[in-house]
Amino acid sequence: MNEQQESRWSLSHTGNRVLLAVVAGALIACLCGGTDLPLAIQLVILLVVGGATYGLVTLLHRSRR
């Protein structure tokens, strides 16, 4: 594999970054599920954590170039 080909498992692929964001958001939402937070708040937490994870990973990937 030469330098121009990247692994399909790298975070340069948008789908991988989205998957990472969904997993991170779901993990935090599951942790919040044990609390007495309403479902709406848990969904907001899932979206915020997922969005922040995607944005951070995308930002870090672009800064490496």
VOPAGU-2260 file (C-alpha; in pm, 1 decimal, decimal comma):
REM VOPAGU-2260
SITE   aa  ch    i         X         Y         Z
SITE  MET   A    0       0,0       0,0       0,0
SITE  ASN   A    1     157,9     326,8    -103,9
SITE  GLU   A    2     115,4     666,4      65,7
SITE  GLN   A    3    -181,3     777,5    -145,4
SITE  GLN   A    4    -393,5     477,6     -49,2
SITE  GLU   A    5    -543,2     496,6     296,0
SITE  SER   A    6    -682,2     215,3     501,4
SITE  ARG   A    7   -1058,4     170,9     486,9
SITE  TRP   A    8   -1051,4     174,2     868,1
SITE  SER   A    9    -893,2     520,1     892,6
SITE  LEU   A   10   -1086,1     826,1    1003,6
SITE  SER   A   11   -1035,8     987,7     664,9
SITE  HIS   A   12   -1358,3     822,2     552,1
SITE  THR   A   13   -1670,8    1016,4     647,4
SITE  GLY   A   14   -1863,1     699,9     726,2
SITE  ASN   A   15   -1605,7     595,7     985,2
SITE  ARG   A   16   -1622,8     936,7    1153,3
SITE  VAL   A   17   -2003,1     919,0    1160,9
SITE  LEU   A   18   -1990,6     567,5    1307,0
SITE  LEU   A   19   -1748,1     681,2    1577,7
SITE  ALA   A   20   -1974,3     976,8    1661,1
SITE  VAL   A   21   -2283,6     755,1    1683,5
SITE  VAL   A   22   -2105,6     503,8    1907,3
SITE  ALA   A   23   -1975,7     778,9    2137,3
SITE  GLY   A   24   -2317,5     942,6    2158,7
SITE  ALA   A   25   -2492,3     610,5    2221,4
SITE  LEU   A   26   -2243,9     519,5    2493,9
SITE  ILE   A   27   -2301,0     845,8    2678,8
SITE  ALA   A   28   -2678,3     817,6    2629,1
SITE  CYS   A   29   -2671,7     464,7    2775,1
SITE  LEU   A   30   -2479,5     591,8    3074,3
SITE  CYS   A   31   -2740,8     864,2    3118,6
SITE  GLY   A   32   -3016,3     603,2    3083,2
SITE  GLY   A   33   -2946,0     482,9    3434,6
SITE  THR   A   34   -3037,4     825,0    3568,3
SITE  ASP   A   35   -3381,1     981,0    3605,1
SITE  LEU   A   36   -3333,9    1215,2    3308,8
SITE  PRO   A   37   -3631,5    1243,6    3071,8
SITE  LEU   A   38   -3601,3    1076,5    2731,4
SITE  ALA   A   39   -3593,7    1413,4    2551,2
SITE  ILE   A   40   -3288,4    1522,3    2750,9
SITE  GLN   A   41   -3116,6    1190,5    2678,8
SITE  LEU   A   42   -3175,4    1237,4    2305,2
SITE  VAL   A   43   -3033,1    1589,3    2321,5
SITE  ILE   A   44   -2725,5    1453,2    2500,5
SITE  LEU   A   45   -2687,1    1184,0    2231,1
SITE  LEU   A   46   -2701,6    1445,2    1954,8
SITE  VAL   A   47   -2467,4    1690,1    2127,1
SITE  VAL   A   48   -2204,2    1426,6    2209,9
SITE  GLY   A   49   -2229,9    1272,0    1863,1
SITE  GLY   A   50   -2201,5    1609,3    1691,0
SITE  ALA   A   51   -1910,4    1718,2    1907,2
SITE  THR   A   52   -1728,7    1389,7    1846,0
SITE  TYR   A   53   -1777,5    1414,8    1470,0
SITE  GLY   A   54   -1663,7    1777,2    1465,6
SITE  LEU   A   55   -1356,6    1708,8    1677,8
SITE  VAL   A   56   -1247,7    1406,1    1475,0
SITE  THR   A   57   -1302,3    1595,6    1147,4
SITE  LEU   A   58   -1106,3    1894,1    1277,6
SITE  LEU   A   59    -817,9    1674,5    1392,6
SITE  HIS   A   60    -813,3    1485,9    1062,0
SITE  ARG   A   61    -795,7    1807,4     858,8
SITE  SER   A   62    -519,4    1951,0    1077,7
SITE  ARG   A   63    -302,2    1640,8    1013,6
SITE  ARG   A   64    -295,6    1706,1     638,5
